[in-house]
Amino acid sequence: MNKKLIAATLLTASAALAASAQAQEVVRLGNLKFAHYGAVSYIKEIAPKCGIKVEEHVFAKGPDVMQAILAGELDVGATASEAAISGRANGAPIYVVAGFAKGGARLVAAKDSGIKSVKDLKGKKVGVTRGGIHEVLLDAELGQNGLTPKDVQIVYLAFADLNQALLGKNIDAMMQSEPQSSQAINKGFGFEVMKPYDTPIGEPVRTMVMTEKFYKEKRPLAEKFMRCFVEATKTFIDSKDVAEKYVREVIFKNQITKEDFLDAIGNSPYSYDITPEHIQVTTDTMAKYGTGKMAKPPVAKDWVKTDLLDQAKKSLNIK
């Protein structure tokens, strides 16, 4: 074999190895197990055709995602805005880069609780998960109805335990996520008092956060990930059958019904967008009611960065 042929062969092999390595660029993603987080989870399924590999790590609640980011274990995380805001306020080096779902909350009461409005929560046991947007919404609803957390008996439970507590009559009502709130209603042991979207926050937008280091130092990879996020989300918005099958069968292992899924997504539709204004209003509401421990409330315009999202949407012809 002559030298030129050997050189060409080595060059081709080297290029193939480089391409293979590039195709295996890894993004470490933190996520939660909810119906409206399904498109985020789906990113890992289509990641190979995006030229990346996504390692998904599932956590019980948003603050756990923040802890993993602080520990340097994640590049990107999906959380409610409250966890992102509290994290940023307390030193987490993150940017909000997208929104992936909105809504996703209900105030659900036990059938025989006598609760018909927020005012009826006075003196009752109300379950909520600490450190989630649901706690912010509960505080805001109580506040605008002339109540404080001291007027009700707040019971802090994990999302997974709230339904069982309501069923077992250990609490009278709960501010719950999806699909768990839809399940409580469809199984007949709870009923909807309200969807808590009449506060200044409106429908809360779930946030996709990215570490500053990943955003700044791995820009090409961050761009690929964001295009993959937009593509996954578009698939779930356009193809409801794909979304339902993936969420029900893959994420929840057939533990939720078709009705549960449809009701859940009806209250927490998939989306892409987020604004500094929404994050600022949420931050201000948290500060007003003392929800979440913030050393210093962050200014939204300093850390909401949607340029990657805008670029990805434009490349996929999404307005």
N, C-alpha and C positions, 0 to 999 in steps of 0.2 A: 504494500500500500504506500503510495507516494506521500510526501509531506503535506502537500496541499489537501489531499483527500482526508488525511488524518486530522488536519487542522479544521477542515469543514465539518467532519464528523463530531469532533470535540465541541465545536461551536454550536452545532445543532443540539447535542446532548445537554450542553450547558443552558441553552435557551429553553429546552423542554423542562429542565429542572427548575429554572427560574419561574417559568409559567406555572408549573405545578405548585411551587411554593407560594406564588402569588394567589393562586386559586384557593389555597388553604389558609389565607389570612383569617385570623380568628377574632370575632367580636364577642365579648362576654356580656351577656344580657341578663338583667334581673327582671323578674316578672311576678305577677300575682295570679292566683287561680280564680278568675271571675269571667263571666260570659263576655263582658265588654273588653276584656284583655286578650280575647281570642286572636284577633288579627296580629297582635304583637307576637304571640306565640307562634303563629303561622309563618313568621319571617324565617324561622330556622328551616322550615320545610322547603322554601323556595330559594334559600341562601346560595346553594351551589350554582344555580343559574345566574345569580347576581355576582358570582365570582368570589364569594366569601363563605366562611363557615361560622355559624352562630351557635354558641354554647349557651343554652338557656338555664338559668338557675331560678327556681320558684321559691318565693318567700311567703310568709303568712300575712304580712302587712307592709305598707309603704316604708315606715321607719326602719324596718329590717333591711330593705334595699339600700337605704341611705347609709346604714352602718357598714354594709358590704362595700359600698363606694368609698367610704372613708378609709376602709381597710385596704383599698387598692385592689379589690377582687373583681370589680366590674368596670366596664367601659360605658355602658348604657343601662338605664333603668326605667321601668314603667311604674309610675306611682300616681296616687292622687296628689293634687296640688298642695295640700296641707303638708304632706311629708316632704315634698320638694322645697317648699318655702321654709319650713323649720330647719331642714338640712342646710340650706344656703345660709340661713340666719346664724347657724352655729358652726360655720366654717367649712361645710362641704363644698369642694371646688367643682361646682356643676353649673351647666347652662340648661335652661328649658329650650328644647329645639323643635318640639311639635306637640300637638294635642292628638289623642287617639280615640277618645270617646267622650261623650257628654251625658250629663244626667246620672243615672245609676244609683239613685237613692229613693227610699220610701220610708215614711213613718207608718209602721204597721202595729196594730194593737190586737190583743187577744179578744176573742169573740165576746166574752162576757165581762170585759173590763169596764164598760160604760164610757169609754173614751171616744169622743166624736170630734174633738178639735185639740189643738195644741194647749189651750187653756185648761182642758180636762186632765192634763198630765200632772197638775199640782198634787203633790202628796203620793204620786204613783212611782213604781219602780220602772225605770226606763233603761234599757240596755243599749250600749253603743261601744264601738271599738275605739280605744284610745289611740290618738295619733293618726286618725284618718279624716278625710273631708267630712265624713258623717258626723264627727264630733263638732266640727265647725258649724255645720248646718243645724245641728241640734241646739247649740248655744245661740246661734243667730235667731232661730225660730222662737226659742224661749224668750230671748231679749225683746223681740218685737211684739211679743204677746204679754209683756209685763211680768215675766217670770225670770228667775235666775236658776242656775244649777242647784242652788240650795233649797229651792222650792220643790224639787223632785229628788227622788232617790236614784242617783246615777249608778248603774251597775256596769262596770267595764268588763267586756268579754271579747274574745276573739270572734271574728266574723262567723267562723265555723260553729261556734257554740251558741250564738244568739237564738237561732231557730229552736234548738232543743230547750233553751231556757224559757222561751215563750210557750212552747208546747207543754212543758212541765209546770207552767204557771209560777215560775221563779221570778219572772218579770211581767209587767202589765203591757208594755209596749217596747218597740225597738226601732232605732234608726238603722236600717239595714241596707246592704248592697244587693246587687243582682248576680246570679239568679236566685239567691236565697230568699229575698223578699217575695218574689213571684211564687216560689215553692210554698212558702207559708200560706199565701193566699189561695193557691190552687189546691193545697191539701186540706184547706178548710179550718185551720186552727188560728188563722190571723186574717185581718182585713185591712185594707188601705185607709188610713186616716187622711193622708195627703202625700203629694210629691213636694218636697221642700225647696221649691224653686222660686219662691216669692220674696227671697231675701235679696240684698244688693248683689250677691254673687250670681244670682240666676241659676241656670243649669251649670253645675261644676264641670269643668273640663279636666280630664285626666291628662297627666303630663308625661311626655317622653323627655328624660333628662340625659345629658351626656357629660362626661367629665371634661373639665377644661383641657386637660392634657390630651385626651383623645381628639377633641375638637380642633385643637391647635397643632398638635404634633403628628397626627395621623390623618391628615385632611383627605387624601384620596380614599382611604378606607372608610372614613366617616361619610363621605359622599356616596360610596357604594351602599353602605348600610341604610342611609336615608332613602335612596331610591328603592331599596328592597322593602323598607317599611311602607312607602307610598304604594308600591305594587301590591303588597299583601293586603293593605287596607282597601285598595280599590277592588281587589278580588272579593273581599268580604262584603263590600257595599253593593257591588254589581251582581254577585252570585250568592244569593241568600241560602241556596241549597248547600253550597260548599261550606259556607260559614256554619250553618246548623250542624252538618255532618261532622265537621272538625271539632266544634265546641262540645257537642253532645257525646260523640263517640271517642274522640282522642283525649280531650281535656278532662271530661267528667265521666268517662267510662260508662256511658248510658245511665248515669244516676239522675239525670234530669230529663224531663219529658219534652216533646216537641212544643207543647203549650208553655212550659216553663221557659224554654229558649225564646220563643216568639214574644212572650210577655216581657222577658228580661231585656231583649234588644229593642223592643218598642219603647222601653224606658231608659235605654242607654245606647243610642245609635253610635256606630263607628264613625270616626271623623279624622281629619288631618290637622286642623288649624288651632292655633292658640294666639292670644294677643297679650302684650304687656299690660294693657288696661284690665283684662280679666284677672291676671295674676296680682296686680296692684290692689284691686278691690278685695280679692280674697285675703291678701296680706293685711289690709286695713281692717277687715272684719275680724281676723284672728287677733290682731292687736287690741281691738276694741273690747273683745270678750275674754282676752287672756288665754285663748286657746293655743296650745303648743308653747313650748318654752323657747322664746326667741331672745337671744342675747341682744340683737339689734335687727329690727325688721328690715329686710333687704328691699332695695328700690328695684322694681320689676324691669325697668328699661335698661338696667345695668347687666342683667343676666338672662333675659329672654332673647334668644338669638334664632330667628327663623330663616336666615339666609340659606342654610342647607335644605330646608324644607321647600322654600320657594324655588330653588334650583332644581330639586328633584321633581316637583310637580310640573315645572315647565318642560323638563326633559321627557315627561310622560304625557304631555298635553292635557294636564288636569288643571282646571281653573280653581 
